[in-house]
Amino acid sequence: MKKRYSSLISALLVAGIIYGIFFAMMPQNIAEEEVPLTEFSTKRALEQVASIAKSPHYVGSENHKTVASLLEKELQKLGLETATQEGYTLTEWGNLAKSKNILARIKGSNNSKALMLLSHYDSAPHSSSLGAADDASGIATILESVRAFLANKTANKNDIIILFSDAEELGLNGAALFVTEHPWAKDVGLVLNLEARGSAGPSYMLMETNKGNAAMVKEFTKANPGFPVSNSLMYSIYKMLPNDTDLTVFREEGKIQGFNFAFIDDHFNYHTQQDDIQHLSPTTLAHQGTYIVPLLNYFSNTNLSTLNDGEDYVYFNTPFYFVSYPFSWNYILVTIAGVLFIFIVFIGIGKRALSIKEIGRGFAPFFASLLVSGAAAFLGWKILNEFYPQYKDILHGFTYNGHYYIGFFVFISLAISFAFYKKYYFENQAMNFAIAPLFLWLLINIALAIYLPGAGFFIIPVFCALIMLAYFVITQKKSWILNLILSIPAFIIFIPFITTFPIGLGLKLLAGSAVLTVLVFTLLLPVFGYYSKKGIWAMAMLLIAIGFFIKAHLESGYESGKAKPNSLLYVYDGDTGKALWVTYDQNLDSWTKGYLGEKPSDAKQLEPYNLFSKYNSKFTYSNSAPAKELEEPTIQFLRDTVIGTQRHLKIKISPNRKVNRYDIFAHENLTFHNLRANGVKHINQKGSAFKRKGRKLLSYYVTDNEPLELQFSIASKAVLDMDLMESSFDLMSNKMFSIAKRENWMMPTPFVLNDAVVIKQKIKPNFRKEIIPEQLLDSLQQQPTTLEINANAAN
């Protein structure tokens, strides 16, 4: 067969293999009319999503109560007795909230550990998010899976606890309340938690373990979910990063491990107004069901007391089987690969199939391809951000046209690689030049075995490349069909990462995708190195890249369903009587300019009050605003007593209007001891001192306009320097304001306090503090209740 035909056929087969890999990740045939009641129905699950995600339902909203009532009724329709748990928690994020958890329990046939199905029902605040994906999809998956489980009359040895947690979006508060306060927490042996960080794409399994993962991996494999998408590289990276799911609280506070299931594609919809049922992929929802149904059936009858294990396993999914083996094999496999590499090269040189000179020459195009491709993607994305400044509006780091940019830089990298190798296509050159990337891949795998053992499966494509090399050395012939078959593991393992990393972590990682593309291309030089007329292939890759770029350019603007995020706050200073319009936006649009003007001032005066946000957003611009007669909160000092070296305070802040949030700030040098907020201490507080970063003390998300009560002590000689910001999420509907409605190509910016009316003021004592003499200290400390002072009486 002529080279040009074998190259074309090979390229078409490669394209087909890659398409098949992505196709096999998720269930595809979900067009359903009538699905038996004993099976999971995506259609029925979508109906549940629609009923939950009709309106924003963040903690403190009326719709939040409506959704809670709805979920209780849905559980009761399944014949389950429901219960609720309410209470305050102050969690690691520094957020105080009153949560209302919704629970049900299916009794098992023996008194063993229980299986928990977990998802949260609150939507994200501030951004008008409907919470369809995050996390109505998780709630709906659990309801539909349990309905099918009960319809099958499936026997279960273990109790099954259903927890629809509250206030997850505020700081995992509902999960913290359950783990630390509920008597059922000690019964839980395993948690299946459903989450979302996007609205489409495959659902990834990420496990959280107390020790090793070996037992969890083995049991997950036995449960045999239909479309597992997971790997131990994600597991290793996840353990290194700060985690933020409800399951994290179970593992850290309750020593209970489990599995997370979350999808991340279309990440730009996460926590936005576009998290609605129209943007939620039905295929993604179906994928969640393919996990929970078999895992529910399996783990409801498995001994959950044996899942703690000291050993870790490497694991990864393929379209055919879920592969796993011990971490300890990593060093063995790397050693074997290294010895084989040296042996094959030595034999190849001895047989004159390989040449030291040609091997040396092969390092030049290899490193040139890596460096040029990586630099092109790194600098290219920075340049694109200058030409398209609107990309910085998307805080997620993944733009609406981000998929096209992945395609653009991947094909640019392929064009660069073909261009650098265009002069070399003879058989001996292709195999000689394959030594350089093989050598680097071996070094990479040695480093991974030491520092990131979860990525140990990266050695498998290296073994396949060694077989290609060995076949050539032994026969001194090529077999493009054999080489193509042996390339399949590389495509299965590496290609998903090329797209996943920028989607999950932002387009700033496009350089990583470009470098990985080159590494895969060069590892498979026994396939691509034999393509004739590589200059034409380079031009073809470039043309495809240009096509992706044109598509990205055409979709670089905003429209309904792909909206521009913007932000606006009204901030009234209760101490000065002045007010400001404030935004977080870098690029002002016609709507924000209507309040901030064409030439707004900076927002430096508000720097001390920058609020925590996922992407560390700061106030950017401000403009003077008319002062409104807002009802300021009532600040009462219920106690202000000096005992020895400590000043003990009890402060009550009560709203005089409908509010949603309090943010309390204090000078960085002020140390708080024995802090209690509405009667609870910080979940991680061990000693008396309350540890914090920066000026923020805490944020309180208000329910039913309940006041905030702070109790603490500070050094007696310290200056009480505290501020509060009281926020109501009603700027758009407040009758005191006439705010224009956003155009349909705009939406509220997520992750930040937005569309809010804010009152900022100092927290000042309203009566003189009482000083207790040292000689009375011991007796009074034994009767602390006598130190309470009623503010009204004091006045």
Protein Blocks (a to p, Z undefined) as FASTA:
>chain_A
ZZklmmmmmmmmmmmmmmmmmmmmpcfblccfbdcfkbccfklmmmmmmmmmmpccdehi
aklmmmmmmmmmmmmmnopacdddddddddfkopacdddddddddddfbdcddddddddf
bdcehkopghlmmomkmmmmmmmmmmmmmmnopacfbdcdddddehklnnommmmmmmmm
pmklmmpmbdcddddfbjedjdddddddfkbmklmmmmmmmnopabdcddfklmmmmmmp
ccdbfklmmmmmnopacdddddfehkllgopaklcfklpcfklmmmmmmmmmmmmmmmmm
ccfklmgcfbdcdddddfkbccdddfklmmmmmmmmmmmmmmmmmmmmmnomacfklmmm
mmmmmmmmmmmmmmmmmmmmmmmmmmmmmlmmmmnopafklmmmmmmmmmmmmmmmmmmm
mmpmbfklmmmmmmmmmmmmmmmmmmmmmmmmmlmmmmmmmmmmmmmmmmmmmnopacfk
lmmmmmmmmmmmmmmmmmmmmmmnojklmmmmmmmmmmmmmmmmmmmmmpghkllmmmmm
mmmmmmmmmmmmmmmpccehiacdddddddddfknopacdddfbfbdcfklmmmnojbdc
dfklmmmmcccdfklpacfbdcddddddddddddddfbdcdehjbccdddddddfbdcfb
dcddddfklccehiaeehiacfklmblbdcdehjbfbdcddehhiacdddddddfkbccd
dddddddfklmmmmkbccddddfkbccdehiaehiacdddddddfbdcddddfklmmmmm
mmmmlmpccfklmZZ
